[in-house]
Amino acid sequence: MALRTQRQDINSATVAYTIAEWDDETGNGELVEYDRDGRQRRRCVLAYLPDNGTAAPGDVIGEAAWYDASGVELERKPILEP
């Protein structure tokens, strides 16, 4: 398992930067958003289904679950094959 981490400066009205961490092999990971004071705003857990090589455009290939800073689930969305 090879984990990667990346910071991206956003500088929007509500998000100053994000930290993403993911597994190169599975694609599973987490994206955490922070405000200008360094406080966590929300996080997204990305979970991909095993790739069997048969996904067509528009097929569900995983799920993104968003949580607020206290861990309360905000929403879940399917991840679609582009």
KOLGU-4560 file (N, C-alpha, C; in nm, 3 decimals, padded with zeros to 5 digits):
<recs>
<n_xx: 00.084 n_yy: -00.117 n_zz: 00.000 ca_xx: 00.000 ca_yy: 00.000 ca_zz: 00.000 c_xx: 00.089 c_yy: 00.124 c_zz: 00.000 mol: A seq: 1 type: MET>
<n_xx: 00.069 n_yy: 00.209 n_zz: -00.101 ca_xx: 00.148 ca_yy: 00.331 ca_zz: -00.113 c_xx: 00.056 c_yy: 00.451 c_zz: -00.093 mol: A seq: 2 type: ALA>
<n_xx: 00.068 n_yy: 00.516 n_zz: 00.024 ca_xx: -00.014 ca_yy: 00.634 ca_zz: 00.053 c_xx: 00.055 c_yy: 00.760 c_zz: 00.004 mol: A seq: 3 type: LEU>
<n_xx: -00.024 n_yy: 00.848 n_zz: -00.051 ca_xx: 00.026 ca_yy: 00.978 ca_zz: -00.094 c_xx: -00.053 c_yy: 01.087 c_zz: -00.022 mol: A seq: 4 type: ARG>
<n_xx: 00.012 n_yy: 01.200 n_zz: -00.001 ca_xx: -00.052 ca_yy: 01.315 ca_zz: 00.062 c_xx: -00.022 c_yy: 01.438 c_zz: -00.021 mol: A seq: 5 type: THR>
<n_xx: -00.124 n_yy: 01.523 n_zz: -00.036 ca_xx: -00.106 ca_yy: 01.646 ca_zz: -00.114 c_xx: -00.186 c_yy: 01.759 c_zz: -00.050 mol: A seq: 6 type: GLN>
<n_xx: -00.124 n_yy: 01.875 n_zz: -00.038 ca_xx: -00.193 ca_yy: 01.995 ca_zz: 00.009 c_xx: -00.222 c_yy: 02.082 c_zz: -00.112 mol: A seq: 7 type: ARG>
<n_xx: -00.342 n_yy: 02.141 n_zz: -00.114 ca_xx: -00.378 ca_yy: 02.233 ca_zz: -00.221 c_xx: -00.437 c_yy: 02.359 c_zz: -00.158 mol: A seq: 8 type: GLN>
<n_xx: -00.378 n_yy: 02.475 n_zz: -00.188 ca_xx: -00.432 ca_yy: 02.602 ca_zz: -00.141 c_xx: -00.553 c_yy: 02.638 c_zz: -00.226 mol: A seq: 9 type: ASP>
<n_xx: -00.664 n_yy: 02.669 n_zz: -00.160 ca_xx: -00.789 ca_yy: 02.700 ca_zz: -00.228 c_xx: -00.820 c_yy: 02.849 c_zz: -00.222 mol: A seq: 10 type: ILE>
<n_xx: -00.813 n_yy: 02.906 n_zz: -00.101 ca_xx: -00.838 ca_yy: 03.048 ca_zz: -00.079 c_xx: -00.975 c_yy: 03.094 c_zz: -00.128 mol: A seq: 11 type: ASN>
<n_xx: -01.079 n_yy: 03.014 n_zz: -00.098 ca_xx: -01.216 ca_yy: 03.059 ca_zz: -00.125 c_xx: -01.266 c_yy: 03.131 c_zz: -00.001 mol: A seq: 12 type: SER>
<n_xx: -01.390 n_yy: 03.173 n_zz: -00.002 ca_xx: -01.447 ca_yy: 03.244 ca_zz: 00.113 c_xx: -01.455 c_yy: 03.156 c_zz: 00.237 mol: A seq: 13 type: ALA>
<n_xx: -01.468 n_yy: 03.025 n_zz: 00.218 ca_xx: -01.486 ca_yy: 02.935 ca_zz: 00.333 c_xx: -01.373 c_yy: 02.834 c_zz: 00.351 mol: A seq: 14 type: THR>
<n_xx: -01.298 n_yy: 02.805 n_zz: 00.247 ca_xx: -01.192 ca_yy: 02.704 ca_zz: 00.253 c_xx: -01.059 c_yy: 02.767 c_zz: 00.213 mol: A seq: 15 type: VAL>
<n_xx: -00.959 n_yy: 02.754 n_zz: 00.300 ca_xx: -00.827 ca_yy: 02.808 ca_zz: 00.271 c_xx: -00.740 c_yy: 02.706 c_zz: 00.199 mol: A seq: 16 type: ALA>
<n_xx: -00.750 n_yy: 02.579 n_zz: 00.244 ca_xx: -00.670 ca_yy: 02.474 ca_zz: 00.180 c_xx: -00.730 c_yy: 02.338 c_zz: 00.209 mol: A seq: 17 type: TYR>
<n_xx: -00.688 n_yy: 02.239 n_zz: 00.132 ca_xx: -00.729 ca_yy: 02.101 ca_zz: 00.153 c_xx: -00.605 c_yy: 02.014 c_zz: 00.168 mol: A seq: 18 type: THR>
<n_xx: -00.622 n_yy: 01.905 n_zz: 00.239 ca_xx: -00.519 ca_yy: 01.801 ca_zz: 00.248 c_xx: -00.585 c_yy: 01.673 c_zz: 00.197 mol: A seq: 19 type: ILE>
<n_xx: -00.527 n_yy: 01.613 n_zz: 00.096 ca_xx: -00.578 ca_yy: 01.488 ca_zz: 00.041 c_xx: -00.478 c_yy: 01.377 c_zz: 00.070 mol: A seq: 20 type: ALA>
<n_xx: -00.529 n_yy: 01.263 n_zz: 00.109 ca_xx: -00.445 ca_yy: 01.144 ca_zz: 00.128 c_xx: -00.516 c_yy: 01.028 c_zz: 00.060 mol: A seq: 21 type: GLU>
<n_xx: -00.443 n_yy: 00.952 n_zz: -00.021 ca_xx: -00.504 ca_yy: 00.842 ca_zz: -00.094 c_xx: -00.405 c_yy: 00.728 c_zz: -00.113 mol: A seq: 22 type: TRP>
<n_xx: -00.463 n_yy: 00.612 n_zz: -00.141 ca_xx: -00.388 ca_yy: 00.489 ca_zz: -00.166 c_xx: -00.375 c_yy: 00.474 c_zz: -00.317 mol: A seq: 23 type: ASP>
<n_xx: -00.253 n_yy: 00.467 n_zz: -00.367 ca_xx: -00.231 ca_yy: 00.453 ca_zz: -00.512 c_xx: -00.293 c_yy: 00.326 c_zz: -00.570 mol: A seq: 24 type: ASP>
<n_xx: -00.296 n_yy: 00.220 n_zz: -00.492 ca_xx: -00.345 ca_yy: 00.092 ca_zz: -00.543 c_xx: -00.497 c_yy: 00.089 c_zz: -00.556 mol: A seq: 25 type: GLU>
<n_xx: -00.568 n_yy: 00.140 n_zz: -00.455 ca_xx: -00.714 ca_yy: 00.130 ca_zz: -00.455 c_xx: -00.784 c_yy: 00.260 c_zz: -00.497 mol: A seq: 26 type: THR>
<n_xx: -00.716 n_yy: 00.372 n_zz: -00.480 ca_xx: -00.777 ca_yy: 00.502 ca_zz: -00.505 c_xx: -00.853 c_yy: 00.554 c_zz: -00.383 mol: A seq: 27 type: GLY>
<n_xx: -00.877 n_yy: 00.468 n_zz: -00.283 ca_xx: -00.948 ca_yy: 00.509 ca_zz: -00.162 c_xx: -00.869 c_yy: 00.619 c_zz: -00.092 mol: A seq: 28 type: ASN>
<n_xx: -00.942 n_yy: 00.713 n_zz: -00.032 ca_xx: -00.871 ca_yy: 00.820 ca_zz: 00.034 c_xx: -00.961 c_yy: 00.910 c_zz: 00.113 mol: A seq: 29 type: GLY>
<n_xx: -00.905 n_yy: 01.023 n_zz: 00.152 ca_xx: -00.976 ca_yy: 01.121 ca_zz: 00.233 c_xx: -00.932 c_yy: 01.260 c_zz: 00.190 mol: A seq: 30 type: GLU>
<n_xx: -01.027 n_yy: 01.351 n_zz: 00.184 ca_xx: -01.001 ca_yy: 01.491 ca_zz: 00.153 c_xx: -01.053 c_yy: 01.572 c_zz: 00.270 mol: A seq: 31 type: LEU>
<n_xx: -00.968 n_yy: 01.655 n_zz: 00.330 ca_xx: -01.007 ca_yy: 01.735 ca_zz: 00.446 c_xx: -00.993 c_yy: 01.883 c_zz: 00.409 mol: A seq: 32 type: VAL>
<n_xx: -01.100 n_yy: 01.959 n_zz: 00.434 ca_xx: -01.100 ca_yy: 02.103 ca_zz: 00.407 c_xx: -01.075 c_yy: 02.180 c_zz: 00.536 mol: A seq: 33 type: GLU>
<n_xx: -00.994 n_yy: 02.286 n_zz: 00.528 ca_xx: -00.961 ca_yy: 02.369 ca_zz: 00.644 c_xx: -00.992 c_yy: 02.515 c_zz: 00.614 mol: A seq: 34 type: TYR>
<n_xx: -01.031 n_yy: 02.590 n_zz: 00.720 ca_xx: -01.055 ca_yy: 02.733 ca_zz: 00.703 c_xx: -00.926 c_yy: 02.811 c_zz: 00.722 mol: A seq: 35 type: ASP>
<n_xx: -00.934 n_yy: 02.941 n_zz: 00.715 ca_xx: -00.816 ca_yy: 03.028 ca_zz: 00.725 c_xx: -00.745 c_yy: 03.019 c_zz: 00.860 mol: A seq: 36 type: ARG>
<n_xx: -00.818 n_yy: 02.976 n_zz: 00.964 ca_xx: -00.759 ca_yy: 02.961 ca_zz: 01.098 c_xx: -00.703 c_yy: 02.821 c_zz: 01.122 mol: A seq: 37 type: ASP>
<n_xx: -00.706 n_yy: 02.737 n_zz: 01.018 ca_xx: -00.654 ca_yy: 02.601 ca_zz: 01.031 c_xx: -00.750 c_yy: 02.503 c_zz: 01.095 mol: A seq: 38 type: GLY>
<n_xx: -00.877 n_yy: 02.544 n_zz: 01.112 ca_xx: -00.977 ca_yy: 02.454 ca_zz: 01.168 c_xx: -01.040 c_yy: 02.370 c_zz: 01.058 mol: A seq: 39 type: ARG>
<n_xx: -01.061 n_yy: 02.242 n_zz: 01.088 ca_xx: -01.124 ca_yy: 02.153 ca_zz: 00.991 c_xx: -01.269 c_yy: 02.196 c_zz: 00.970 mol: A seq: 40 type: GLN>
<n_xx: -01.308 n_yy: 02.209 n_zz: 00.844 ca_xx: -01.446 ca_yy: 02.243 ca_zz: 00.810 c_xx: -01.527 c_yy: 02.118 c_zz: 00.783 mol: A seq: 41 type: ARG>
<n_xx: -01.476 n_yy: 02.034 n_zz: 00.697 ca_xx: -01.542 ca_yy: 01.907 ca_zz: 00.665 c_xx: -01.443 c_yy: 01.814 c_zz: 00.600 mol: A seq: 42 type: ARG>
<n_xx: -01.481 n_yy: 01.687 n_zz: 00.588 ca_xx: -01.394 ca_yy: 01.590 ca_zz: 00.524 c_xx: -01.477 c_yy: 01.497 c_zz: 00.437 mol: A seq: 43 type: ARG>
<n_xx: -01.412 n_yy: 01.442 n_zz: 00.338 ca_xx: -01.477 ca_yy: 01.350 ca_zz: 00.245 c_xx: -01.399 c_yy: 01.220 c_zz: 00.244 mol: A seq: 44 type: CYS>
<n_xx: -01.469 n_yy: 01.110 n_zz: 00.265 ca_xx: -01.408 ca_yy: 00.978 ca_zz: 00.256 c_xx: -01.446 c_yy: 00.920 c_zz: 00.119 mol: A seq: 45 type: VAL>
<n_xx: -01.344 n_yy: 00.887 n_zz: 00.041 ca_xx: -01.364 ca_yy: 00.832 ca_zz: -00.094 c_xx: -01.337 c_yy: 00.683 c_zz: -00.091 mol: A seq: 46 type: LEU>
<n_xx: -01.436 n_yy: 00.604 n_zz: -00.132 ca_xx: -01.420 ca_yy: 00.458 ca_zz: -00.134 c_xx: -01.458 c_yy: 00.407 c_zz: -00.273 mol: A seq: 47 type: ALA>
<n_xx: -01.364 n_yy: 00.342 n_zz: -00.336 ca_xx: -01.385 ca_yy: 00.289 ca_zz: -00.471 c_xx: -01.412 c_yy: 00.139 c_zz: -00.466 mol: A seq: 48 type: TYR>
<n_xx: -01.500 n_yy: 00.093 n_zz: -00.556 ca_xx: -01.526 ca_yy: -00.049 ca_zz: -00.571 c_xx: -01.407 c_yy: -00.114 c_zz: -00.640 mol: A seq: 49 type: LEU>
<n_xx: -01.386 n_yy: -00.243 n_zz: -00.619 ca_xx: -01.276 ca_yy: -00.310 ca_zz: -00.691 c_xx: -01.296 c_yy: -00.294 c_zz: -00.843 mol: A seq: 50 type: PRO>
<n_xx: -01.188 n_yy: -00.266 n_zz: -00.913 ca_xx: -01.193 ca_yy: -00.244 ca_zz: -01.057 c_xx: -01.183 c_yy: -00.377 c_zz: -01.130 mol: A seq: 51 type: ASP>
<n_xx: -01.291 n_yy: -00.413 n_zz: -01.200 ca_xx: -01.286 ca_yy: -00.537 ca_zz: -01.279 c_xx: -01.266 c_yy: -00.510 c_zz: -01.427 mol: A seq: 52 type: ASN>
<n_xx: -01.244 n_yy: -00.381 n_zz: -01.461 ca_xx: -01.215 ca_yy: -00.346 ca_zz: -01.599 c_xx: -01.335 c_yy: -00.338 c_zz: -01.690 mol: A seq: 53 type: GLY>
<n_xx: -01.455 n_yy: -00.346 n_zz: -01.635 ca_xx: -01.574 ca_yy: -00.346 ca_zz: -01.720 c_xx: -01.662 c_yy: -00.222 c_zz: -01.702 mol: A seq: 54 type: THR>
<n_xx: -01.617 n_yy: -00.125 n_zz: -01.624 ca_xx: -01.699 ca_yy: -00.005 ca_zz: -01.599 c_xx: -01.714 c_yy: 00.077 c_zz: -01.727 mol: A seq: 55 type: ALA>
<n_xx: -01.837 n_yy: 00.114 n_zz: -01.755 ca_xx: -01.868 ca_yy: 00.199 ca_zz: -01.870 c_xx: -01.894 c_yy: 00.341 c_zz: -01.821 mol: A seq: 56 type: ALA>
<n_xx: -01.884 n_yy: 00.440 n_zz: -01.909 ca_xx: -01.913 ca_yy: 00.577 ca_zz: -01.867 c_xx: -02.050 c_yy: 00.585 c_zz: -01.797 mol: A seq: 57 type: PRO>
<n_xx: -02.051 n_yy: 00.650 n_zz: -01.681 ca_xx: -02.174 ca_yy: 00.666 ca_zz: -01.604 c_xx: -02.199 c_yy: 00.558 c_zz: -01.501 mol: A seq: 58 type: GLY>
<n_xx: -02.122 n_yy: 00.449 n_zz: -01.504 ca_xx: -02.136 ca_yy: 00.344 ca_zz: -01.403 c_xx: -02.085 c_yy: 00.392 c_zz: -01.268 mol: A seq: 59 type: ASP>
<n_xx: -02.149 n_yy: 00.345 n_zz: -01.161 ca_xx: -02.103 ca_yy: 00.376 ca_zz: -01.026 c_xx: -01.977 c_yy: 00.296 c_zz: -00.998 mol: A seq: 60 type: VAL>
<n_xx: -01.869 n_yy: 00.366 n_zz: -00.960 ca_xx: -01.742 ca_yy: 00.298 ca_zz: -00.931 c_xx: -01.697 c_yy: 00.320 c_zz: -00.787 mol: A seq: 61 type: ILE>
<n_xx: -01.779 n_yy: 00.393 n_zz: -00.710 ca_xx: -01.743 ca_yy: 00.416 ca_zz: -00.570 c_xx: -01.841 c_yy: 00.511 c_zz: -00.505 mol: A seq: 62 type: GLY>
<n_xx: -01.801 n_yy: 00.562 n_zz: -00.386 ca_xx: -01.887 ca_yy: 00.651 ca_zz: -00.310 c_xx: -01.804 c_yy: 00.757 c_zz: -00.239 mol: A seq: 63 type: GLU>
<n_xx: -01.858 n_yy: 00.878 n_zz: -00.233 ca_xx: -01.797 ca_yy: 00.988 ca_zz: -00.158 c_xx: -01.891 c_yy: 01.024 c_zz: -00.045 mol: A seq: 64 type: ALA>
<n_xx: -01.843 n_yy: 01.015 n_zz: 00.079 ca_xx: -01.924 ca_yy: 01.048 ca_zz: 00.196 c_xx: -01.864 c_yy: 01.171 c_zz: 00.264 mol: A seq: 65 type: ALA>
<n_xx: -01.943 n_yy: 01.276 n_zz: 00.278 ca_xx: -01.898 ca_yy: 01.401 ca_zz: 00.339 c_xx: -01.944 c_yy: 01.410 c_zz: 00.484 mol: A seq: 66 type: TRP>
<n_xx: -01.855 n_yy: 01.459 n_zz: 00.572 ca_xx: -01.882 ca_yy: 01.473 ca_zz: 00.715 c_xx: -01.844 c_yy: 01.614 c_zz: 00.759 mol: A seq: 67 type: TYR>
<n_xx: -01.917 n_yy: 01.667 n_zz: 00.860 ca_xx: -01.876 ca_yy: 01.796 ca_zz: 00.914 c_xx: -01.760 c_yy: 01.775 c_zz: 01.010 mol: A seq: 68 type: ASP>
<n_xx: -01.711 n_yy: 01.883 n_zz: 01.069 ca_xx: -01.592 ca_yy: 01.876 ca_zz: 01.155 c_xx: -01.613 c_yy: 01.790 c_zz: 01.279 mol: A seq: 69 type: ALA>
<n_xx: -01.739 n_yy: 01.772 n_zz: 01.322 ca_xx: -01.766 ca_yy: 01.690 ca_zz: 01.440 c_xx: -01.793 c_yy: 01.544 c_zz: 01.405 mol: A seq: 70 type: SER>
<n_xx: -01.791 n_yy: 01.511 n_zz: 01.276 ca_xx: -01.810 ca_yy: 01.373 ca_zz: 01.233 c_xx: -01.951 c_yy: 01.337 c_zz: 01.192 mol: A seq: 71 type: GLY>
<n_xx: -02.041 n_yy: 01.434 n_zz: 01.190 ca_xx: -02.178 ca_yy: 01.409 ca_zz: 01.147 c_xx: -02.183 c_yy: 01.400 c_zz: 00.995 mol: A seq: 72 type: VAL>
<n_xx: -02.245 n_yy: 01.293 n_zz: 00.945 ca_xx: -02.253 ca_yy: 01.276 ca_zz: 00.801 c_xx: -02.342 c_yy: 01.383 c_zz: 00.739 mol: A seq: 73 type: GLU>
<n_xx: -02.293 n_yy: 01.447 n_zz: 00.634 ca_xx: -02.366 ca_yy: 01.550 ca_zz: 00.563 c_xx: -02.435 c_yy: 01.497 c_zz: 00.438 mol: A seq: 74 type: LEU>
<n_xx: -02.363 n_yy: 01.417 n_zz: 00.360 ca_xx: -02.420 ca_yy: 01.362 ca_zz: 00.237 c_xx: -02.332 c_yy: 01.249 c_zz: 00.184 mol: A seq: 75 type: GLU>
<n_xx: -02.393 n_yy: 01.167 n_zz: 00.101 ca_xx: -02.323 ca_yy: 01.061 ca_zz: 00.028 c_xx: -02.358 c_yy: 01.074 c_zz: -00.119 mol: A seq: 76 type: ARG>
<n_xx: -02.257 n_yy: 01.060 n_zz: -00.203 ca_xx: -02.278 ca_yy: 01.069 ca_zz: -00.347 c_xx: -02.204 c_yy: 00.955 c_zz: -00.415 mol: A seq: 77 type: LYS>
<n_xx: -02.261 n_yy: 00.901 n_zz: -00.521 ca_xx: -02.188 ca_yy: 00.801 ca_zz: -00.597 c_xx: -02.074 c_yy: 00.864 c_zz: -00.676 mol: A seq: 78 type: PRO>
<n_xx: -01.968 n_yy: 00.790 n_zz: -00.695 ca_xx: -01.859 ca_yy: 00.831 ca_zz: -00.785 c_xx: -01.885 c_yy: 00.757 c_zz: -00.916 mol: A seq: 79 type: ILE>
<n_xx: -01.894 n_yy: 00.831 n_zz: -01.025 ca_xx: -01.926 ca_yy: 00.773 ca_zz: -01.154 c_xx: -01.803 c_yy: 00.763 c_zz: -01.244 mol: A seq: 80 type: LEU>
<n_xx: -01.801 n_yy: 00.661 n_zz: -01.326 ca_xx: -01.696 ca_yy: 00.645 ca_zz: -01.428 c_xx: -01.712 c_yy: 00.759 c_zz: -01.528 mol: A seq: 81 type: GLU>
<n_xx: -01.605 n_yy: 00.832 n_zz: -01.556 ca_xx: -01.617 ca_yy: 00.945 ca_zz: -01.651 c_xx: -01.646 c_yy: 00.898 c_zz: -01.793 mol: A seq: 82 type: PRO>
</recs>
